[in-house]
């Protein structure tokens, strides 16, 4: 089985050599790929000297890097990690075992179950952000995943070659998780140990800017994947507002046979019309999404057939 280690990197000269050597030690037969995302230090040169297959990705953002990796690299099992040495390489055996046994299409390295992320991570609001994202996605997709945003995962070829990546930045992990849940891939979690970055190494994740991007991604994907629920909620909100504004107008008309609150009447009618339009969008887009799912299943069958013939 061909195993590929995927390491997206941006300014990781302090740690990349150790990360490459650690994975090579654990899996001597693997191929380590480092995609350098416009680093301003010596990440590219050090990774090359350490025995990795190094390429440049000029479009800035982790999502762009992962998209190129998934498109370019051919393997039977893919392991995605970070080049900052926060994910111990010794857990790679536990991550790839369910892939090898065909028990999962994606295996998640869970940092939260044993509490190491909460204890090791010193950046403010990161724990709160993880809990918020996890709660939202688990509620929306009726799932029970502990770590939605971990960067340590393994995938089979079927998942990688059928994953349409639209995210450009750090919201990529959220997009991958939602895609796996919506398309009913087999997902398994393995508890791992997380360690904070070594001294002198700095995170490129901006807590507030990237946090807003992640929440925006969840909102967008919720609209795209669950339009019936999304637009039904919008319809209900518009209807409630319309009734709240229009009820005094109706009461006045019943009592006096006159309408003196004409602006309120117009606003109420407009809100009810918006409610009706939102419900129409919900029904139409739900049909479109179901059709797209059917097409995706056909596409997935083609990928499975091609992979089977390659073997």
PyMOL commands that set and color helices and strands:
alter all, ss='L'
color gray80, all
select helices_A, chain A and resi 16-26+43-49+62-72+89-100+116-120+126-141+157-160+172-182+207-225+227-256+262-310
alter helices_A, ss='H'
color red, helices_A
select strands_A, chain A and resi 3-9+31-36+53-56+77-82+106-110+153-156+187-191
alter strands_A, ss='S'
color yellow, strands_A
deselect
rebuild
show_as cartoon
